[in-house]
Amino acid sequence: TLSDELRAKFSIDADIKGAVVTEVAADGPAAERSLQPGDVITEAGEKEVTGAADIAERVKEAEAAKKNSVLMLVAKGGKKGEMRFIAVKIKP
């Protein structure tokens, strides 16, 4: 669940729910797909996301299914009008 503090810090739209990206490793798979602090992941692996634990679970599910990426629905900059699907690679 997004806290009021995070919503204010990143100017996230009130009707956006999910897990906010707070930092991105410069050499990681999220950076390769242009995820940035303030983006909100609303779905991962075609399932709703309510927090970071959901994303970790979807990555584990994808690894178990021998997939090499996880499809995520992301509100770029926390804006509802900026929704995009992004396939993020799973590091081997």
Helices and strands as residue ranges (DSSP letters): H 4-10, E 19-20, H 29-32, E 40-44, E 47-48, H 52-64, E 69-75, G 76-78, G 80-82, E 83-89
